[in-house]
Amino acid sequence: MRTRESEEMYLETILLLKGKKANVRSVDIVETLGYAKSSVSRGVNLLVKKGYITLDHISGDIEFTPSGKQKAQNIYERHRVLTKALEKIGAG
């Protein structure tokens, strides 16, 4: 369960960062989430292995694969719907 939560957090964070800036790198994730560089490095490498993102080893730029972008968009939309539902019942 924890791995899935972490995976979703990274994918959603990359998606949101890409909405703000053209080039997203691991350091941007570190700054946004406040995680250790080693944790982000490990997480990014796992997303590469799963085929969700690509990593340019020269520039450090992170790009979504088509399946990774779709997964990130689905996660983001699910979180938006859940947040709205919780706010509607007064939990926010």
Summary of the structure (lengths in Angstrom):
residues: 92
radius of gyration: 13.8
end to end distance: 24.1
largest distance: 47.9
contacts: 240
relative contact order: 0.15
helix: 68%
strand: 8%
